[in-house]
Each structure stands twice: as structure tokens, then as C-alpha cells.
Amino acid sequence: MNKVMLITGANRGIGAATARLAAQRGYHLLLNYRSRADEAAALAREITAHGSVAHTVQADITEEADVLRLFAELDEHHGRLDALINNAGMLETQMRLEQMDVARWQRVLATNVIGSFLCCREAIKRMSSQHGGDGGAIVNVSSMAARLGSPNEYIDYAAAKGAVDSLTIGLAREVAGEGIRVNAVRPGLIATDIHAAGGEPGRIERLKGSVPLQRGGEAREVAEAILWLASEQSSYCTGTFIDVSGGR
Ligand code: NAP
């Protein structure tokens, strides 16, 4: 039987790279996207053309009703869940903290924190032996920002990823006896659209000299760590973090 993986924010960037690698490793996939239906559909076509199974589901993970519908579609299409990849995340324009408004903080926390909490909750209801599940693995996509704080850029995003780190540690311990492992990756400077969303498409070029490996990373390099944490090969790891940051 093929294992089933749900990836949030799967249509591009690290989520899409994870989907491609997971398909190669034999997972059946539920690919969540928020707004870019064409991108998600093209990815699903690519994956199914290579002989795997992939369904796409639109859902804004900040909306509880959307997350409930996402997991209901999971139940309908796949009937089980082996791995949840909490990948969807966002940041906003670079600025100092005193320039930020409350609406921005609410958006940043809603996606990066509440969205991850909602998906964890629904995954546990399906995975936990306490609920009749077979266990599973949750991988949260945090950020090196949680450690570095992102001064002059987006302290709100960094703090939200700090919350994801605490979620990872606490939940790992809470559900360890129920067959569920919870781990996280902390990507560093990875080549995706997220830097343009912060207002600086060339951010990696500016900062790569501060990376011990002297370059930005590729989404595929993060996907490798995610897939390892989701797999049985990491069976003795829970509440742990892999920094995929070139040593930064
Ligand atoms: P990206 O290319 O901007 O992709 C972000 C993905 O998240 C998109 O698919 C986006 O959907 C989705 N998303 C955002 N808000 C959502 C919501 N409310 N509901 C559902 N989906 C939502 O960025 P990325 O670099 O691949 O980011 C993936 C993860 O890695 C994020 O958690 C990010 O914080 C983390 N990360 C990235 C880096 C980096 O350097 N790239 C470093 C550290 C951590 P749409 O396409 O519809 O917008």
C-alpha cells in the first residue's frame, strides 16, 4: 500500500519540490494550494504522468472551514494520512518593527502559526492510535529566521517561525506515545519566490557571502530533509530540527 502525504502550499517553491520528490519515493499525494489553481493542476499532471497519484485541493489554511474541507477531501480521496508537511508560509515587505501594523501581524501569525496548528490538529485526529489511527509523521517547515530574528526585515515572521519551533517540540512530546513523530526543517536562504514577496528578489545574492557554504540553497535540498524526516529512516527522531542553511 502506498503511503499518503498531504503538503500545504504545494503549488510552488519548497512545497512543489517536496511533492516531486515524494512522488518519486512512492507517496500518493494531496496537494494543497491557496490561489494558483493552474500551477497546482500542472504539478498534479506532471506527477500523475510519472505514474503516481496526486489530487489538488484549494484551501486557505488560515480559515478553519477550509482546513476542515481539505481534510474531508483527504478522507474521501485517500482514506488515510501517513505524513503531513506543514509547508505553507508567508512573509510581508521588509521593514522595522515600529513601522508594522496590527493587521500585518495578524496575517503573518494566522498563516505561519494558526494554519500550522489547524493542520496538526486535523492530522492527529487521523493519525493518533488514541483515535484509531496507524500513526504517522508531521514535518513542520520552520525557518532559520526563528534563530536569527530577521532584524530590519520581518521580526514578525521570525517570531511566527519561533512559535512553529515550540509547536514542534511540544507536540512531539504530546503524541510520542501515539505513533506520531513531529519534526521540523529550518531552511536558510532558499531560491523561491518568497524573497520577492518581502520586496527584495535579489536577497540571496546580497546575503550569500554570509553563508559558510557561500551560496543560496535549492528547494530540492530542503525537500530531501523533509522526506527523510517523513520516512521510517528517521524512526528514532522526534521533536528535532534539521537546519538546511548552508551553515548559516
Ligand atoms: P513560496 O514560493 O512563496 O511558496 C509559499 C507557498 O505557501 C505557496 O504555495 C503559497 O500559496 C502557500 N501559502 C501561503 N499562504 C497560504 C495560505 N494561507 N493557505 C494555503 N497556502 C498558502 O515560498 P517557499 O520558500 O517555498 O516557502 C515554503 C515554506 O518554507 C514557508 O513556510 C516558508 O516560510 C519556509 N521558508 C522558506 C525559506 C526560503 O528562503 N525560501 C526560508 C525559510 C523558510 P500561493 O501560491 O497561493 O501564494
py3Dmol code that shows the C-alpha trace and the ligand (Angstrom):
import py3Dmol

protein = """\
ATOM      1  CA  MET A   1       0.000   0.000   0.000  1.00  0.00           C
ATOM      2  CA  ASN A   2       1.296   3.452  -0.934  1.00  0.00           C
ATOM      3  CA  LYS A   3       1.760   5.969   1.858  1.00  0.00           C
ATOM      4  CA  VAL A   4      -0.276   9.165   1.708  1.00  0.00           C
ATOM      5  CA  MET A   5       1.275  12.619   2.164  1.00  0.00           C
ATOM      6  CA  LEU A   6      -0.554  15.939   2.453  1.00  0.00           C
ATOM      7  CA  ILE A   7       1.540  19.009   1.587  1.00  0.00           C
ATOM      8  CA  THR A   8       0.242  22.520   2.254  1.00  0.00           C
ATOM      9  CA  GLY A   9       1.314  25.285  -0.139  1.00  0.00           C
ATOM     10  CA  ALA A  10       2.363  22.594  -2.613  1.00  0.00           C
ATOM     11  CA  ASN A  11       1.966  24.507  -5.864  1.00  0.00           C
ATOM     12  CA  ARG A  12       5.386  26.186  -5.904  1.00  0.00           C
ATOM     13  CA  GLY A  13       8.716  26.579  -4.143  1.00  0.00           C
ATOM     14  CA  ILE A  14       9.698  24.130  -1.406  1.00  0.00           C
ATOM     15  CA  GLY A  15       6.217  22.551  -1.386  1.00  0.00           C
ATOM     16  CA  ALA A  16       6.368  21.676  -5.091  1.00  0.00           C
ATOM     17  CA  ALA A  17       9.920  20.306  -4.780  1.00  0.00           C
ATOM     18  CA  THR A  18       8.742  18.141  -1.868  1.00  0.00           C
ATOM     19  CA  ALA A  19       5.796  16.882  -3.913  1.00  0.00           C
ATOM     20  CA  ARG A  20       8.041  15.862  -6.824  1.00  0.00           C
ATOM     21  CA  LEU A  21      10.465  14.006  -4.558  1.00  0.00           C
ATOM     22  CA  ALA A  22       7.660  12.355  -2.573  1.00  0.00           C
ATOM     23  CA  ALA A  23       6.077  11.089  -5.802  1.00  0.00           C
ATOM     24  CA  GLN A  24       9.432   9.582  -6.828  1.00  0.00           C
ATOM     25  CA  ARG A  25       9.570   7.821  -3.441  1.00  0.00           C
ATOM     26  CA  GLY A  26       6.119   6.273  -3.960  1.00  0.00           C
ATOM     27  CA  TYR A  27       3.817   8.502  -1.920  1.00  0.00           C
ATOM     28  CA  HIS A  28       0.282   9.258  -3.040  1.00  0.00           C
ATOM     29  CA  LEU A  29      -0.238  12.989  -2.653  1.00  0.00           C
ATOM     30  CA  LEU A  30      -2.818  15.531  -1.644  1.00  0.00           C
ATOM     31  CA  LEU A  31      -1.530  18.867  -2.895  1.00  0.00           C
ATOM     32  CA  ASN A  32      -2.976  21.942  -1.207  1.00  0.00           C
ATOM     33  CA  TYR A  33      -2.854  25.327  -2.908  1.00  0.00           C
ATOM     34  CA  ARG A  34      -4.374  28.677  -1.958  1.00  0.00           C
ATOM     35  CA  SER A  35      -4.898  30.626  -5.170  1.00  0.00           C
ATOM     36  CA  ARG A  36      -2.855  29.311  -8.101  1.00  0.00           C
ATOM     37  CA  ALA A  37      -5.102  26.540  -9.404  1.00  0.00           C
ATOM     38  CA  ASP A  38      -3.326  26.285 -12.771  1.00  0.00           C
ATOM     39  CA  GLU A  39       0.082  25.828 -11.141  1.00  0.00           C
ATOM     40  CA  ALA A  40      -1.265  23.128  -8.799  1.00  0.00           C
ATOM     41  CA  ALA A  41      -3.050  21.330 -11.654  1.00  0.00           C
ATOM     42  CA  ALA A  42       0.105  21.355 -13.805  1.00  0.00           C
ATOM     43  CA  LEU A  43       2.107  19.853 -10.938  1.00  0.00           C
ATOM     44  CA  ALA A  44      -0.512  17.147 -10.374  1.00  0.00           C
ATOM     45  CA  ARG A  45      -0.481  16.329 -14.115  1.00  0.00           C
ATOM     46  CA  GLU A  46       3.313  16.064 -14.076  1.00  0.00           C
ATOM     47  CA  ILE A  47       3.205  13.725 -11.078  1.00  0.00           C
ATOM     48  CA  THR A  48       0.439  11.504 -12.429  1.00  0.00           C
ATOM     49  CA  ALA A  49       2.205  11.317 -15.827  1.00  0.00           C
ATOM     50  CA  HIS A  50       5.084   9.691 -13.957  1.00  0.00           C
ATOM     51  CA  GLY A  51       2.718   7.055 -12.594  1.00  0.00           C
ATOM     52  CA  SER A  52       1.931   8.398  -9.124  1.00  0.00           C
ATOM     53  CA  VAL A  53      -1.357   9.657  -7.672  1.00  0.00           C
ATOM     54  CA  ALA A  54      -1.943  13.331  -6.861  1.00  0.00           C
ATOM     55  CA  HIS A  55      -5.091  15.287  -6.095  1.00  0.00           C
ATOM     56  CA  THR A  56      -5.224  19.062  -5.670  1.00  0.00           C
ATOM     57  CA  VAL A  57      -7.382  20.878  -3.125  1.00  0.00           C
ATOM     58  CA  GLN A  58      -7.819  24.626  -2.795  1.00  0.00           C
ATOM     59  CA  ALA A  59      -7.795  25.782   0.826  1.00  0.00           C
ATOM     60  CA  ASP A  60      -6.637  28.855   2.708  1.00  0.00           C
ATOM     61  CA  ILE A  61      -5.041  27.350   5.806  1.00  0.00           C
ATOM     62  CA  THR A  62      -5.887  30.429   7.884  1.00  0.00           C
ATOM     63  CA  GLU A  63      -9.581  29.527   7.536  1.00  0.00           C
ATOM     64  CA  GLU A  64     -10.773  26.732   9.817  1.00  0.00           C
ATOM     65  CA  ALA A  65     -13.617  25.782   7.466  1.00  0.00           C
ATOM     66  CA  ASP A  66     -11.134  25.470   4.584  1.00  0.00           C
ATOM     67  CA  VAL A  67      -8.838  23.212   6.608  1.00  0.00           C
ATOM     68  CA  LEU A  68     -11.773  21.006   7.629  1.00  0.00           C
ATOM     69  CA  ARG A  69     -12.750  20.716   3.953  1.00  0.00           C
ATOM     70  CA  LEU A  70      -9.141  19.952   2.971  1.00  0.00           C
ATOM     71  CA  PHE A  71      -9.007  17.028   5.400  1.00  0.00           C
ATOM     72  CA  ALA A  72     -12.506  15.857   4.396  1.00  0.00           C
ATOM     73  CA  GLU A  73     -11.208  15.640   0.801  1.00  0.00           C
ATOM     74  CA  LEU A  74      -8.203  13.715   2.090  1.00  0.00           C
ATOM     75  CA  ASP A  75     -10.582  11.215   3.737  1.00  0.00           C
ATOM     76  CA  GLU A  76     -12.579  10.922   0.532  1.00  0.00           C
ATOM     77  CA  HIS A  77      -9.654  10.521  -1.897  1.00  0.00           C
ATOM     78  CA  HIS A  78      -7.183   8.558   0.211  1.00  0.00           C
ATOM     79  CA  GLY A  79      -8.887   7.357   3.412  1.00  0.00           C
ATOM     80  CA  ARG A  80      -5.678   7.664   5.446  1.00  0.00           C
ATOM     81  CA  LEU A  81      -2.779  10.018   6.241  1.00  0.00           C
ATOM     82  CA  ASP A  82       0.824   8.944   6.784  1.00  0.00           C
ATOM     83  CA  ALA A  83       2.639  12.273   6.512  1.00  0.00           C
ATOM     84  CA  LEU A  84       1.636  15.915   6.885  1.00  0.00           C
ATOM     85  CA  ILE A  85       4.049  18.537   5.582  1.00  0.00           C
ATOM     86  CA  ASN A  86       3.124  21.911   7.083  1.00  0.00           C
ATOM     87  CA  ASN A  87       4.857  23.907   4.368  1.00  0.00           C
ATOM     88  CA  ALA A  88       2.542  26.843   3.553  1.00  0.00           C
ATOM     89  CA  GLY A  89       4.017  30.060   4.878  1.00  0.00           C
ATOM     90  CA  MET A  90       4.384  33.726   4.041  1.00  0.00           C
ATOM     91  CA  LEU A  91       6.101  36.954   4.937  1.00  0.00           C
ATOM     92  CA  GLU A  92       5.486  40.583   4.065  1.00  0.00           C
ATOM     93  CA  THR A  93       7.544  43.584   2.967  1.00  0.00           C
ATOM     94  CA  GLN A  94      10.804  44.179   4.791  1.00  0.00           C
ATOM     95  CA  MET A  95      10.551  46.913   7.451  1.00  0.00           C
ATOM     96  CA  ARG A  96      11.424  47.762  11.031  1.00  0.00           C
ATOM     97  CA  LEU A  97       9.044  46.685  13.782  1.00  0.00           C
ATOM     98  CA  GLU A  98       7.852  50.223  14.611  1.00  0.00           C
ATOM     99  CA  GLN A  99       6.582  50.574  11.028  1.00  0.00           C
ATOM    100  CA  MET A 100       4.375  47.452  11.206  1.00  0.00           C
ATOM    101  CA  ASP A 101       0.641  47.497  11.868  1.00  0.00           C
ATOM    102  CA  VAL A 102      -1.581  45.051  13.721  1.00  0.00           C
ATOM    103  CA  ALA A 103      -3.327  43.805  10.569  1.00  0.00           C
ATOM    104  CA  ARG A 104       0.026  42.648   9.191  1.00  0.00           C
ATOM    105  CA  TRP A 105       0.919  40.801  12.410  1.00  0.00           C
ATOM    106  CA  GLN A 106      -2.469  39.091  12.321  1.00  0.00           C
ATOM    107  CA  ARG A 107      -1.924  37.933   8.723  1.00  0.00           C
ATOM    108  CA  VAL A 108       1.611  36.706   9.403  1.00  0.00           C
ATOM    109  CA  LEU A 109       0.639  34.831  12.563  1.00  0.00           C
ATOM    110  CA  ALA A 110      -2.561  33.457  11.008  1.00  0.00           C
ATOM    111  CA  THR A 111      -0.730  31.734   8.158  1.00  0.00           C
ATOM    112  CA  ASN A 112       2.507  30.640   9.772  1.00  0.00           C
ATOM    113  CA  VAL A 113       1.171  29.755  13.232  1.00  0.00           C
ATOM    114  CA  ILE A 114      -2.602  29.212  13.274  1.00  0.00           C
ATOM    115  CA  GLY A 115      -2.524  27.456   9.871  1.00  0.00           C
ATOM    116  CA  SER A 116       0.091  25.007  11.151  1.00  0.00           C
ATOM    117  CA  PHE A 117      -1.862  24.422  14.379  1.00  0.00           C
ATOM    118  CA  LEU A 118      -5.077  23.739  12.460  1.00  0.00           C
ATOM    119  CA  CYS A 119      -3.435  21.217  10.131  1.00  0.00           C
ATOM    120  CA  CYS A 120      -1.657  19.483  13.035  1.00  0.00           C
ATOM    121  CA  ARG A 121      -4.950  19.159  14.891  1.00  0.00           C
ATOM    122  CA  GLU A 122      -6.729  17.555  11.952  1.00  0.00           C
ATOM    123  CA  ALA A 123      -3.760  15.272  11.206  1.00  0.00           C
ATOM    124  CA  ILE A 124      -3.618  13.989  14.785  1.00  0.00           C
ATOM    125  CA  LYS A 125      -7.303  13.091  14.689  1.00  0.00           C
ATOM    126  CA  ARG A 126      -6.470  10.765  11.781  1.00  0.00           C
ATOM    127  CA  MET A 127      -3.007   9.507  12.780  1.00  0.00           C
ATOM    128  CA  SER A 128      -3.157   9.008  16.546  1.00  0.00           C
ATOM    129  CA  SER A 129      -3.585   5.500  17.936  1.00  0.00           C
ATOM    130  CA  GLN A 130      -5.888   7.160  20.502  1.00  0.00           C
ATOM    131  CA  HIS A 131      -8.253   7.916  17.618  1.00  0.00           C
ATOM    132  CA  GLY A 132      -7.838   4.522  15.913  1.00  0.00           C
ATOM    133  CA  GLY A 133      -5.113   5.730  13.519  1.00  0.00           C
ATOM    134  CA  ASP A 134      -1.941   3.929  12.412  1.00  0.00           C
ATOM    135  CA  GLY A 135       0.467   6.716  13.435  1.00  0.00           C
ATOM    136  CA  GLY A 136       2.383   8.965  11.087  1.00  0.00           C
ATOM    137  CA  ALA A 137       4.862  11.785  10.702  1.00  0.00           C
ATOM    138  CA  ILE A 138       4.408  15.539  10.772  1.00  0.00           C
ATOM    139  CA  VAL A 139       7.120  17.775   9.343  1.00  0.00           C
ATOM    140  CA  ASN A 140       6.840  21.497  10.022  1.00  0.00           C
ATOM    141  CA  VAL A 141       8.638  23.933   7.738  1.00  0.00           C
ATOM    142  CA  SER A 142      10.085  26.496  10.114  1.00  0.00           C
ATOM    143  CA  SER A 143      12.928  28.865   9.208  1.00  0.00           C
ATOM    144  CA  MET A 144      16.397  29.886  10.296  1.00  0.00           C
ATOM    145  CA  ALA A 145      14.632  33.219  10.916  1.00  0.00           C
ATOM    146  CA  ALA A 146      13.396  31.657  14.178  1.00  0.00           C
ATOM    147  CA  ARG A 147      17.024  31.600  15.352  1.00  0.00           C
ATOM    148  CA  LEU A 148      18.276  34.782  13.665  1.00  0.00           C
ATOM    149  CA  GLY A 149      15.268  37.057  14.395  1.00  0.00           C
ATOM    150  CA  SER A 150      15.263  38.822  10.991  1.00  0.00           C
ATOM    151  CA  PRO A 151      16.090  42.351  12.248  1.00  0.00           C
ATOM    152  CA  ASN A 152      15.198  45.171   9.803  1.00  0.00           C
ATOM    153  CA  GLU A 153      13.321  42.685   7.629  1.00  0.00           C
ATOM    154  CA  TYR A 154      10.479  40.792   9.298  1.00  0.00           C
ATOM    155  CA  ILE A 155      10.707  40.141  13.024  1.00  0.00           C
ATOM    156  CA  ASP A 156       7.023  39.152  12.927  1.00  0.00           C
ATOM    157  CA  TYR A 157       7.768  36.297  10.508  1.00  0.00           C
ATOM    158  CA  ALA A 158      10.776  35.217  12.591  1.00  0.00           C
ATOM    159  CA  ALA A 159       8.652  35.183  15.756  1.00  0.00           C
ATOM    160  CA  ALA A 160       5.944  33.186  13.978  1.00  0.00           C
ATOM    161  CA  LYS A 161       8.539  30.572  12.992  1.00  0.00           C
ATOM    162  CA  GLY A 162       9.750  30.581  16.613  1.00  0.00           C
ATOM    163  CA  ALA A 163       6.204  29.567  17.529  1.00  0.00           C
ATOM    164  CA  VAL A 164       6.391  26.768  14.944  1.00  0.00           C
ATOM    165  CA  ASP A 165       9.562  25.533  16.667  1.00  0.00           C
ATOM    166  CA  SER A 166       7.772  25.462  20.048  1.00  0.00           C
ATOM    167  CA  LEU A 167       4.805  23.714  18.443  1.00  0.00           C
ATOM    168  CA  THR A 168       7.194  21.074  17.089  1.00  0.00           C
ATOM    169  CA  ILE A 169       8.810  20.395  20.475  1.00  0.00           C
ATOM    170  CA  GLY A 170       5.564  20.362  22.477  1.00  0.00           C
ATOM    171  CA  LEU A 171       3.504  18.328  20.036  1.00  0.00           C
ATOM    172  CA  ALA A 172       6.320  15.816  19.517  1.00  0.00           C
ATOM    173  CA  ARG A 173       6.239  15.065  23.255  1.00  0.00           C
ATOM    174  CA  GLU A 174       2.445  15.147  23.474  1.00  0.00           C
ATOM    175  CA  VAL A 175       1.850  12.493  20.789  1.00  0.00           C
ATOM    176  CA  ALA A 176       5.055  10.440  21.004  1.00  0.00           C
ATOM    177  CA  GLY A 177       3.205   7.542  22.650  1.00  0.00           C
ATOM    178  CA  GLU A 178       0.540   7.517  19.925  1.00  0.00           C
ATOM    179  CA  GLY A 179       2.691   6.548  16.936  1.00  0.00           C
ATOM    180  CA  ILE A 180       3.241  10.101  15.685  1.00  0.00           C
ATOM    181  CA  ARG A 181       6.614  11.774  15.188  1.00  0.00           C
ATOM    182  CA  VAL A 182       6.791  15.560  14.834  1.00  0.00           C
ATOM    183  CA  ASN A 183       9.930  17.193  13.458  1.00  0.00           C
ATOM    184  CA  ALA A 184      10.870  20.350  11.575  1.00  0.00           C
ATOM    185  CA  VAL A 185      13.251  21.705   8.986  1.00  0.00           C
ATOM    186  CA  ARG A 186      14.699  25.193   9.257  1.00  0.00           C
ATOM    187  CA  PRO A 187      15.575  26.359   5.731  1.00  0.00           C
ATOM    188  CA  GLY A 188      18.041  29.190   5.268  1.00  0.00           C
ATOM    189  CA  LEU A 189      18.297  31.236   2.065  1.00  0.00           C
ATOM    190  CA  ILE A 190      16.451  29.107  -0.490  1.00  0.00           C
ATOM    191  CA  ALA A 191      15.776  30.176  -4.080  1.00  0.00           C
ATOM    192  CA  THR A 192      11.982  30.636  -4.217  1.00  0.00           C
ATOM    193  CA  ASP A 193       9.513  33.497  -4.750  1.00  0.00           C
ATOM    194  CA  ILE A 194       9.341  34.271  -1.029  1.00  0.00           C
ATOM    195  CA  HIS A 195      12.168  36.833  -1.167  1.00  0.00           C
ATOM    196  CA  ALA A 196      10.324  38.853  -3.824  1.00  0.00           C
ATOM    197  CA  ALA A 197       7.284  38.802  -1.525  1.00  0.00           C
ATOM    198  CA  GLY A 198       9.480  40.565   1.033  1.00  0.00           C
ATOM    199  CA  GLY A 199      10.304  43.212  -1.607  1.00  0.00           C
ATOM    200  CA  GLU A 200      13.843  42.020  -2.411  1.00  0.00           C
ATOM    201  CA  PRO A 201      14.056  39.423  -5.212  1.00  0.00           C
ATOM    202  CA  GLY A 202      17.867  39.629  -5.091  1.00  0.00           C
ATOM    203  CA  ARG A 203      18.095  38.964  -1.329  1.00  0.00           C
ATOM    204  CA  ILE A 204      20.068  35.732  -1.701  1.00  0.00           C
ATOM    205  CA  GLU A 205      22.646  37.463  -3.907  1.00  0.00           C
ATOM    206  CA  ARG A 206      23.079  40.171  -1.239  1.00  0.00           C
ATOM    207  CA  LEU A 207      23.411  37.733   1.664  1.00  0.00           C
ATOM    208  CA  LYS A 208      25.126  34.659   0.214  1.00  0.00           C
ATOM    209  CA  GLY A 209      28.540  35.873   1.323  1.00  0.00           C
ATOM    210  CA  SER A 210      27.394  35.427   4.950  1.00  0.00           C
ATOM    211  CA  VAL A 211      26.628  31.733   4.325  1.00  0.00           C
ATOM    212  CA  PRO A 212      29.550  29.434   5.198  1.00  0.00           C
ATOM    213  CA  LEU A 213      28.820  27.369   2.052  1.00  0.00           C
ATOM    214  CA  GLN A 214      28.878  30.672   0.100  1.00  0.00           C
ATOM    215  CA  ARG A 215      25.611  30.132  -1.809  1.00  0.00           C
ATOM    216  CA  GLY A 216      21.854  30.001  -1.505  1.00  0.00           C
ATOM    217  CA  GLY A 217      20.110  26.642  -1.381  1.00  0.00           C
ATOM    218  CA  GLU A 218      17.700  24.968  -3.781  1.00  0.00           C
ATOM    219  CA  ALA A 219      14.161  23.930  -2.848  1.00  0.00           C
ATOM    220  CA  ARG A 220      15.119  20.331  -3.690  1.00  0.00           C
ATOM    221  CA  GLU A 221      17.790  20.383  -0.963  1.00  0.00           C
ATOM    222  CA  VAL A 222      15.125  21.243   1.635  1.00  0.00           C
ATOM    223  CA  ALA A 223      12.795  18.604   0.177  1.00  0.00           C
ATOM    224  CA  GLU A 224      15.461  15.925   0.788  1.00  0.00           C
ATOM    225  CA  ALA A 225      15.490  16.746   4.522  1.00  0.00           C
ATOM    226  CA  ILE A 226      11.689  16.865   4.681  1.00  0.00           C
ATOM    227  CA  LEU A 227      11.384  13.467   3.005  1.00  0.00           C
ATOM    228  CA  TRP A 228      13.921  11.949   5.384  1.00  0.00           C
ATOM    229  CA  LEU A 229      12.040  13.248   8.436  1.00  0.00           C
ATOM    230  CA  ALA A 230       8.767  11.936   6.991  1.00  0.00           C
ATOM    231  CA  SER A 231      10.249   8.497   6.333  1.00  0.00           C
ATOM    232  CA  GLU A 232      10.916   5.473   8.509  1.00  0.00           C
ATOM    233  CA  GLN A 233      14.633   6.167   8.091  1.00  0.00           C
ATOM    234  CA  SER A 234      14.251   8.826  10.810  1.00  0.00           C
ATOM    235  CA  SER A 235      12.265   6.482  13.086  1.00  0.00           C
ATOM    236  CA  TYR A 236      14.152   7.497  16.275  1.00  0.00           C
ATOM    237  CA  CYS A 237      13.791  11.257  15.677  1.00  0.00           C
ATOM    238  CA  THR A 238      11.010  13.320  17.152  1.00  0.00           C
ATOM    239  CA  GLY A 239      10.994  16.940  18.313  1.00  0.00           C
ATOM    240  CA  THR A 240      14.162  17.503  16.296  1.00  0.00           C
ATOM    241  CA  PHE A 241      15.213  20.092  13.729  1.00  0.00           C
ATOM    242  CA  ILE A 242      17.295  19.926  10.578  1.00  0.00           C
ATOM    243  CA  ASP A 243      18.845  23.261   9.645  1.00  0.00           C
ATOM    244  CA  VAL A 244      19.107  23.340   5.842  1.00  0.00           C
ATOM    245  CA  SER A 245      21.006  26.602   5.739  1.00  0.00           C
ATOM    246  CA  GLY A 246      24.489  26.083   4.391  1.00  0.00           C
ATOM    247  CA  GLY A 247      25.877  26.537   7.897  1.00  0.00           C
ATOM    248  CA  ARG A 248      24.363  29.999   8.406  1.00  0.00           C
TER     249      ARG A 248
END
"""
ligand_1 = """\
48
NAP
P 6.777 30.431 -1.764
O 7.401 30.047 -3.055
O 6.340 31.839 -1.551
O 5.575 29.429 -1.505
C 4.721 29.600 -0.406
C 3.572 28.631 -0.553
O 2.693 28.762 0.593
C 2.712 28.923 -1.784
O 2.280 27.706 -2.333
C 1.543 29.695 -1.204
O 0.364 29.642 -1.961
C 1.373 28.953 0.109
N 0.550 29.702 1.049
C 0.799 30.911 1.593
N -0.220 31.275 2.388
C -1.133 30.269 2.335
C -2.395 30.051 2.919
N -2.959 30.961 3.739
N -3.050 28.904 2.649
C -2.514 27.972 1.825
N -1.316 28.126 1.229
C -0.653 29.263 1.482
O 7.764 30.159 -0.558
P 8.728 28.924 -0.146
O 10.047 29.500 0.027
O 8.515 27.743 -0.995
O 8.116 28.666 1.302
C 7.724 27.394 1.783
C 7.957 27.372 3.281
O 9.360 27.492 3.519
C 7.299 28.523 4.039
O 6.782 28.050 5.257
C 8.461 29.473 4.282
O 8.230 30.281 5.413
C 9.579 28.486 4.504
N 10.929 29.035 4.342
C 11.390 29.445 3.136
C 12.686 29.948 3.038
C 13.269 30.418 1.743
O 14.373 31.009 1.750
N 12.651 30.197 0.616
C 13.492 30.031 4.174
C 12.978 29.614 5.385
C 11.707 29.096 5.457
P 0.099 30.708 -3.158
O 0.928 30.266 -4.322
O -1.353 30.618 -3.413
O 0.509 32.053 -2.646
"""
view = py3Dmol.view(width=600, height=400)
view.addModel(protein, "pdb")
view.setStyle({"model": 0}, {"cartoon": {"style": "trace"}})
view.addModel(ligand_1, "xyz")
view.setStyle({"model": 1}, {"stick": {}})
view.zoomTo()
view.show()
